[in-house]
Amino acid sequence: MIKKLPCLILAVMCLLPPLCIANRAYAHADGVIVQADGAIAHTDGAIAQADGQTDKASAYADGASAHADRAAVQADGASTRADGQTVEYGDFLEARKSAGPVSMRDSFGKYRFRLNDGRLIIIGTDNTEIWRSNDGWYVDSFRIGDVNSDNVPDVAFTVWKSYSYGPEHPARMENNDASVRCHLFVYSFKDNRVKPLWCSSNLPRPIYSFELCADGIQTPALSGVRIVTREGAYTDDYSKTAAADYIYEWNSWGFSPPAPRPWDEEAAVSNHTPAVETRQNSDGEADPLHTPEAATYYAALAAVGDIMCHEAQYRDAFNRGGGTSYDFSGMFRYIAPHISAADYAFGNLETTIIQDGGNPTGYPAFGSPASFAEAVKAAGFDLVTTANNHALDYGKSGLLRTIQVLDKIGLEHTGTYATEEDSQKILIVSVNEITFAILSYTYGTNGIPTPRDMPWCVNKLDKIKGDVVRAKDLNPDFIIVLPHMGAEYETFTREQYKKEVFGLFEAGADIVLSSHPHVLQPVEFLSVTTDDGAERKCFAAYSMGNFISSQRAAPRDYGMIITMNFSKTGDSATLDSVVLTPTWVKYRSRDGSYDITVLPVNELDKPEFSDVIENLSRNDVRRIENVKREFVKMYPEYR
């Protein structure tokens, strides 16, 4: 049976400031070996506190990008800028390119942390950016804990940058040249605000990796913290050298070598697998005070509808690429912050990828340059579904080429396959310790038959329920099904599709997000009664509309981002809320030139979008206002 829940936990996300474009692949500190006996020697000046830094910036930074440290300008003015973008820093960035991108993510309660290619961003409890690292900083790694035991969480991170301090550096510190060196910073975060707590600049040895440990045992929320570092030596080309391990302990004034302890256990170094600490009391019994409580994990997943590429987009991208290449990145510049804010984001890639140098094509046979997929990934997407009616537009070779490119750029995908073995796998994604099975299927391929030697290469709807059952046997926390089905251009959902979605819920799916109609259709929470009489909450979006395309007939010109917020404590995981963010595709600038760009509809009155508004025609302004009204009408809960 189906019961509509009395309260829909839904809200429109209206105030999200821009974030950087993030590639959010997971990464962990490499090769940290923690010495348990604490006997590692500490060389002179290994970590020294920056005078005045602890109390100087006591006020929390209000708003994104507020920062206490801005690189100072040298007196002679040689190769420097106030934001730390020195010639030396540029050389450092070039050297870092050869090492490949560094990405990392973590969470603390409802705070989320994103590190991508040197930029660290903190997302607050209201799903907005509250802090980002400076332009002239390259953040290598970060760890979260209560460093100074004040019950306020902190984030420690290593930074490569020019100069030792900012404009207010201590007068006695003379070593403030433009050389790029490693630094260790600690910031506190509370009430969606961030402030500097402590820093150690111009370290004598670069820190390659580090862990925060409480009495040698790493925990999710730390106090009595030690920092265990792997340190090497500076080189002219910034390459890594042989490294040694060091231990420092937090005192009231900062990190220093640890005092001797009566006992010290080996530290756990896994970033997301806390070790269980057990101590004995005077009677030799286990001390229950040190039994950790079950941690609560949070994850936000963002989903969009059809990611398409028509002829007009190729012309626009070719212009953006200077007439020599196709540059699609600008099309996502305003919406990327919303995608990047999620822990994991996905959408339906409704095109194939052609060979390098080939001529791109739009409807009816879509074939896009690899740079389109690269722009999708750069916008913050972690996964694309490829089971749709255009999967075989370029035949077997196009399907295989698409998979090859997606694998090469590190963009996960599901729905089409290069091998039969892969076609039998259920994709399981772990996001902040919460697991999701993600399944993709299509109603058909526009009459194009699957290759005779690869009948399994495209997931069709006829195998969907069987795969849901197989996914259920793998015991993920949630099963998300992404079917490509529905009636095109209809803003209501036919009963047959509602029944099909409910059948998926009965089979074990928790969330069904459909694509293909190219327009928005209703969403709803449903309650499914299981065989044992319990009720399970499910969520359905019958069509997510177009995320990007050149379809201009209303309402095909807009879509939405569906952000689903999950939590998990122990073995219990729940979908806590769903946020819908309307998007609209701008097509031309006021002068008539192409400017195909996805815009966040509810933010265009913010100051940072003033240039966008100035470049809109009167018809576009009216259309945006109509989109707002249509969106509220479609989803009255958001009024």
Residue pairs with C-beta under 8 A, 6 or more apart in sequence:
1 528
1 529
2 502
2 526
2 527
2 528
3 526
3 527
3 529
3 535
4 524
4 525
4 526
4 527
5 525
5 526
5 527
5 537
8 524
8 525
8 578
8 637
9 525
9 576
9 577
9 578
10 523
10 577
10 578
10 579
10 580
10 635
10 637
10 638
11 577
11 579
11 638
12 579
12 580
12 581
12 582
12 602
12 638
13 127
13 338
13 561
13 563
13 579
13 580
13 581
13 602
14 602
14 603
15 128
15 602
15 603
15 606
16 127
16 128
16 129
16 337
16 338
16 341
16 581
16 600
16 603
17 64
17 128
17 129
17 337
17 606
17 608
18 129
18 334
18 337
18 608
19 114
19 121
19 123
19 129
19 132
19 336
19 337
19 340
19 341
20 116
20 119
20 121
20 132
20 336
20 337
20 340
21 116
21 329
21 332
21 333
21 336
21 340
21 378
21 379
21 380
22 103
22 114
22 116
22 119
22 121
22 336
22 340
22 380
23 101
23 103
23 116
23 117
23 377
23 378
23 380
23 410
24 103
24 105
24 114
24 116
24 340
24 343
24 344
24 380
24 382
25 101
25 103
25 382
25 410
26 103
26 104
26 105
27 102
27 103
27 104
28 104
28 270
28 271
29 141
29 209
29 210
29 211
29 230
29 269
29 271
30 208
30 209
31 209
31 230
31 243
32 209
32 210
32 211
32 228
32 230
32 245
32 269
33 230
33 245
33 269
34 211
34 213
34 216
34 228
34 245
34 247
34 266
34 267
34 269
35 228
35 245
35 247
36 216
36 264
36 265
36 266
36 267
37 264
38 247
38 258
38 260
38 261
38 264
40 244
40 245
40 246
40 247
42 246
42 248
42 257
43 204
43 205
44 204
45 204
46 203
46 204
46 205
46 231
46 246
46 248
46 257
47 184
47 200
47 203
47 248
47 254
47 255
47 256
48 200
48 254
49 198
49 199
49 200
49 253
49 254
49 255
50 165
50 169
50 170
50 173
50 198
50 199
50 200
50 201
51 170
51 172
51 173
52 168
52 170
53 196
53 198
53 199
54 197
54 198
54 253
54 254
56 68
56 168
56 196
57 68
57 195
57 196
58 195
59 195
60 190
60 191
60 193
60 194
60 195
61 67
61 68
61 131
61 193
61 194
61 195
62 193
63 130
64 128
64 129
64 130
64 131
64 132
65 131
65 132
66 131
66 194
67 131
67 133
67 134
68 166
68 195
68 196
69 134
69 165
69 166
69 185
69 196
69 199
70 82
70 83
70 84
70 134
70 166
70 167
71 80
71 81
71 82
71 83
71 84
71 86
71 134
71 136
71 161
71 162
71 163
71 166
72 82
72 163
72 165
72 166
72 167
72 169
72 176
73 80
73 81
73 82
74 80
74 176
74 177
74 178
78 178
79 86
79 87
79 88
79 178
80 86
80 162
80 178
81 136
83 134
83 135
83 136
84 134
84 135
84 136
84 137
84 161
84 162
84 163
85 135
85 136
86 136
86 162
86 178
86 180
87 178
88 162
88 178
88 179
88 180
89 136
89 138
89 161
89 162
89 178
89 180
91 180
92 138
92 160
92 180
92 238
93 118
93 138
95 237
95 238
95 239
96 118
96 138
96 238
101 116
101 117
102 115
102 116
102 117
102 118
102 140
102 141
103 115
103 116
103 117
104 113
104 114
104 115
104 141
104 142
105 112
105 113
105 114
105 115
105 343
105 432
106 112
106 113
106 142
106 144
106 271
106 272
106 432
107 113
107 297
107 298
107 299
107 343
107 432
108 144
108 153
108 220
108 221
109 125
109 153
109 296
109 298
110 124
110 125
110 298
111 122
111 123
111 124
111 125
111 153
111 189
112 122
112 123
112 298
112 300
112 341
112 343
113 120
113 121
113 122
113 123
113 142
113 144
113 155
114 120
114 121
114 122
114 123
114 340
115 121
115 139
115 141
115 142
118 133
118 137
118 138
118 139
118 140
118 160
119 132
119 133
119 139
120 132
120 133
120 139
120 142
120 157
121 129
121 131
121 132
121 133
121 340
122 129
122 130
122 131
122 132
122 155
122 189
122 194
123 129
123 130
123 341
124 130
124 192
125 192
126 192
127 300
127 341
127 563
127 579
128 192
128 341
129 337
129 341
130 189
130 192
130 193
130 194
131 187
131 189
131 194
133 139
133 157
133 159
134 161
136 161
136 162
137 159
137 160
137 161
138 159
138 160
138 161
139 157
139 158
139 159
140 157
140 158
140 159
140 160
140 182
140 207
141 157
141 158
141 209
141 210
142 155
142 156
142 157
142 158
143 155
143 156
143 157
143 210
143 211
143 212
143 271
144 153
144 154
144 155
144 156
144 212
144 222
145 153
145 154
145 156
145 212
145 214
145 219
145 221
145 222
145 223
145 225
146 152
146 153
146 154
146 221
146 222
146 223
146 225
147 154
147 156
147 186
147 197
147 198
147 212
147 222
147 225
147 250
148 154
148 197
148 198
148 225
148 250
148 252
149 223
149 224
149 225
149 250
152 188
152 189
152 190
153 188
153 189
153 190
153 221
154 186
154 187
154 188
154 189
154 197
155 186
155 187
155 189
156 184
156 185
156 186
156 210
156 212
156 227
157 184
157 185
157 186
157 187
158 182
158 183
158 184
158 185
158 207
158 210
159 182
159 183
159 184
159 185
160 180
160 181
160 182
160 183
160 206
160 238
161 180
161 181
161 183
162 177
162 178
162 179
162 180
163 169
163 176
163 177
163 178
164 173
164 175
164 176
164 181
164 183
164 201
164 202
165 173
165 176
165 201
169 176
175 202
180 238
181 201
181 202
181 203
181 206
181 234
182 203
182 205
182 206
182 207
183 199
183 200
183 201
183 202
183 203
184 199
184 200
184 203
184 207
184 227
184 255
185 196
185 198
185 199
185 200
186 196
186 197
186 198
186 199
187 194
187 195
187 196
187 197
188 194
188 195
188 197
189 195
198 254
198 255
200 254
200 255
203 231
205 231
205 232
205 233
205 234
206 231
206 232
206 233
206 234
207 229
207 230
207 231
208 230
208 231
208 232
208 240
208 243
209 229
209 230
210 227
210 228
210 229
210 230
211 218
211 227
211 228
211 267
211 269
211 271
212 218
212 222
212 225
212 226
212 227
212 228
213 222
213 225
213 226
213 227
213 228
213 267
213 268
214 222
214 223
214 224
214 225
214 226
214 277
215 224
215 226
215 261
215 264
215 265
215 277
216 226
216 264
216 265
216 266
216 267
217 265
217 267
217 268
217 275
217 277
218 267
218 268
218 269
218 270
218 271
218 274
218 275
219 274
219 275
219 277
219 292
220 274
220 295
224 250
225 249
225 250
226 247
226 248
226 249
226 250
226 258
226 267
227 247
227 248
227 249
227 250
227 255
228 245
228 246
228 247
228 267
228 269
229 245
229 246
229 247
229 248
230 243
230 244
230 245
230 246
231 243
231 244
231 245
231 246
232 240
232 241
232 242
232 243
232 244
233 241
233 242
235 241
247 257
247 258
248 255
248 256
248 257
248 258
249 255
249 256
249 257
249 258
249 259
265 277
267 275
268 274
268 275
272 433
274 292
274 295
276 291
276 292
277 290
277 292
278 286
278 287
278 290
278 291
279 286
279 287
279 290
280 286
280 287
281 287
294 569
294 570
295 433
295 569
296 567
296 568
296 569
297 432
297 433
297 434
297 567
297 568
297 569
298 432
298 565
298 566
298 567
298 568
299 343
299 344
299 431
299 432
299 434
299 565
299 566
299 567
299 568
300 341
300 342
300 343
300 344
300 563
300 564
300 565
300 566
301 342
301 343
301 344
301 345
301 346
301 431
301 436
301 480
301 563
301 564
301 566
302 338
302 339
302 341
302 342
302 344
302 345
302 346
302 561
302 562
302 563
302 564
303 345
303 346
303 347
303 482
303 513
303 541
303 544
303 561
303 562
303 564
304 339
304 345
304 346
304 347
304 348
304 544
304 547
304 559
304 560
304 561
304 562
304 583
305 347
305 348
305 515
305 518
305 543
305 544
305 545
305 546
305 547
305 559
305 560
306 347
306 348
306 350
306 388
306 515
306 516
306 518
306 544
306 545
306 546
306 547
306 549
306 559
307 347
307 348
307 349
307 350
307 351
307 376
307 384
307 547
307 548
308 350
308 351
308 366
308 546
308 548
308 549
308 550
308 551
309 328
309 351
309 360
309 362
309 366
309 368
309 372
309 548
309 549
310 362
310 363
310 549
310 550
310 551
311 361
311 362
311 363
311 550
312 362
312 550
312 587
312 594
312 596
313 328
313 331
313 362
313 548
313 549
313 550
313 596
314 326
314 360
314 362
314 368
315 594
316 331
316 594
316 595
316 596
317 326
317 327
317 328
317 331
317 369
317 371
317 372
318 325
318 326
319 593
319 594
320 326
320 327
320 328
320 329
320 330
321 327
321 371
325 371
326 360
326 369
326 371
326 372
327 371
327 375
328 371
328 372
328 374
328 375
328 376
329 375
329 378
329 379
330 597
331 375
331 548
331 596
331 597
331 598
332 339
332 375
332 376
332 378
332 379
332 548
332 597
332 598
333 597
334 597
334 598
334 599
334 600
334 609
334 612
335 379
335 561
335 583
335 598
335 599
335 600
336 378
336 379
336 380
338 561
338 563
338 581
338 600
339 345
339 379
339 380
339 381
339 561
340 379
340 380
341 563
342 380
342 563
343 431
343 432
344 382
344 383
344 429
344 431
344 436
345 380
345 381
345 382
345 383
346 381
346 382
346 383
346 384
346 385
346 438
346 482
347 376
347 381
347 384
347 385
347 547
348 384
348 385
348 388
348 482
348 484
348 515
349 373
349 376
349 384
349 385
349 386
349 388
349 402
349 413
350 366
350 388
350 390
350 515
351 366
351 367
351 368
351 372
351 390
351 393
352 366
352 367
352 368
352 390
352 391
352 393
352 394
352 398
352 399
352 401
352 402
353 367
353 368
353 369
353 370
353 372
353 373
353 398
353 401
353 402
353 405
353 406
354 360
354 361
354 367
354 368
354 369
354 394
354 398
354 401
355 401
356 369
356 370
358 367
358 369
360 367
360 368
360 369
361 367
362 550
364 393
364 446
365 390
365 393
365 394
366 390
366 393
367 393
367 394
367 398
370 405
370 409
373 384
373 402
373 405
373 406
373 409
373 411
374 409
376 384
376 411
377 409
377 410
377 411
381 411
382 411
382 412
383 411
383 412
383 413
383 414
383 429
383 438
384 406
384 411
384 412
384 413
385 413
385 414
385 415
385 440
385 482
385 484
385 515
386 402
386 403
386 406
386 413
386 414
386 415
386 416
386 440
387 414
387 415
387 416
387 440
387 441
387 442
387 458
387 459
387 460
387 484
388 415
388 442
388 484
388 515
388 516
389 442
389 443
389 444
389 445
389 446
389 484
389 516
390 445
390 446
391 399
391 415
391 416
391 442
391 445
391 458
392 398
392 399
392 445
392 446
392 448
392 450
392 458
393 446
393 448
394 401
395 448
395 451
396 451
396 454
396 457
399 416
399 418
399 457
399 458
400 418
402 416
403 413
403 416
403 417
403 418
404 418
406 412
406 413
407 413
412 427
412 429
414 427
414 438
414 439
414 440
414 459
415 440
415 441
415 442
415 458
415 459
415 482
416 457
416 458
416 459
417 423
417 456
417 457
417 458
418 457
420 454
420 456
423 456
423 457
423 459
424 456
426 437
426 439
426 467
426 470
426 471
426 474
427 437
427 438
427 439
428 435
428 436
428 437
428 438
428 474
428 476
429 435
429 436
429 437
429 438
430 436
433 568
434 477
434 478
434 566
434 567
434 568
434 573
435 476
435 477
435 478
436 476
436 477
436 478
436 479
436 480
437 471
437 474
437 476
437 478
437 479
437 480
438 480
438 482
439 459
439 464
439 467
439 468
439 471
439 479
439 480
439 481
439 482
440 459
440 482
440 483
440 484
441 459
441 460
441 461
441 463
441 464
441 481
441 482
441 483
441 484
441 485
442 458
442 459
442 460
442 461
442 483
442 484
442 485
443 460
443 461
443 483
443 484
443 485
443 516
444 460
445 458
450 456
450 457
450 458
451 457
459 467
461 483
461 485
464 481
464 483
464 504
465 503
465 504
465 507
468 479
468 481
468 504
468 507
468 508
468 509
469 507
469 508
471 479
471 508
472 479
472 507
472 508
477 566
477 568
477 573
478 510
478 511
478 566
478 573
478 575
479 508
479 509
479 510
479 511
480 509
480 510
480 511
480 512
480 513
481 504
481 509
481 511
481 512
481 513
482 512
482 513
482 514
482 515
483 500
483 504
483 512
483 514
483 515
484 514
484 515
484 516
485 497
485 500
485 514
485 516
486 493
486 494
486 497
486 514
486 515
486 516
486 517
486 521
486 542
486 543
487 494
487 497
487 517
488 516
488 517
488 518
489 517
489 518
489 519
489 556
490 517
490 519
490 521
491 519
491 520
491 521
491 555
491 634
492 521
492 522
493 521
493 522
493 542
493 543
497 514
497 542
498 542
501 512
501 514
501 540
501 542
502 526
502 528
504 512
505 512
505 526
505 528
505 536
505 538
505 540
506 528
509 538
510 536
510 538
510 539
510 575
511 538
511 539
511 540
511 564
511 575
512 538
512 539
512 540
512 541
513 540
513 541
513 544
513 562
514 521
514 540
514 541
514 542
514 543
514 544
515 543
515 544
516 543
517 542
517 543
517 545
518 543
518 545
518 546
518 549
518 551
518 556
519 543
519 545
519 546
519 555
519 556
520 543
520 544
520 545
520 555
520 558
520 559
520 560
520 631
520 634
521 541
521 542
521 543
522 542
522 634
522 635
523 539
523 540
523 541
523 542
523 562
523 578
523 580
523 635
524 539
524 540
525 537
525 538
525 539
525 540
525 578
526 537
526 538
526 539
526 540
527 535
527 536
527 537
527 538
528 535
528 536
528 538
529 535
529 536
530 536
537 574
537 575
539 564
539 575
539 578
541 562
544 559
544 560
544 562
545 555
545 556
545 558
545 559
545 560
546 556
546 557
546 558
546 559
546 585
547 559
547 561
547 583
547 598
548 585
548 596
548 598
549 556
549 585
550 585
550 587
550 596
551 557
552 587
554 623
554 626
555 627
555 630
557 584
557 585
557 587
557 623
557 627
558 582
558 583
558 584
558 585
558 601
558 627
558 630
558 631
559 582
559 583
560 580
560 581
560 582
560 583
560 631
561 580
561 581
561 583
562 578
562 579
562 580
563 578
563 579
563 580
563 581
564 575
564 577
564 578
564 579
565 575
565 576
565 577
565 578
565 579
566 573
566 574
566 575
566 576
567 573
567 574
567 576
568 574
580 631
580 635
580 638
581 600
581 602
582 600
582 601
582 602
582 627
582 628
582 631
583 598
583 599
583 600
583 601
584 598
584 599
584 601
584 623
584 624
584 627
585 596
585 597
585 598
585 599
586 595
586 596
586 597
586 598
586 599
586 612
586 616
586 620
587 594
587 595
587 596
588 594
588 595
588 617
589 595
589 615
590 614
590 615
590 616
590 617
595 615
599 609
599 612
599 624
601 624
601 627
601 628
601 631
602 628
603 609
604 612
604 613
604 624
605 613
613 621
616 624
631 638
632 638
632 639
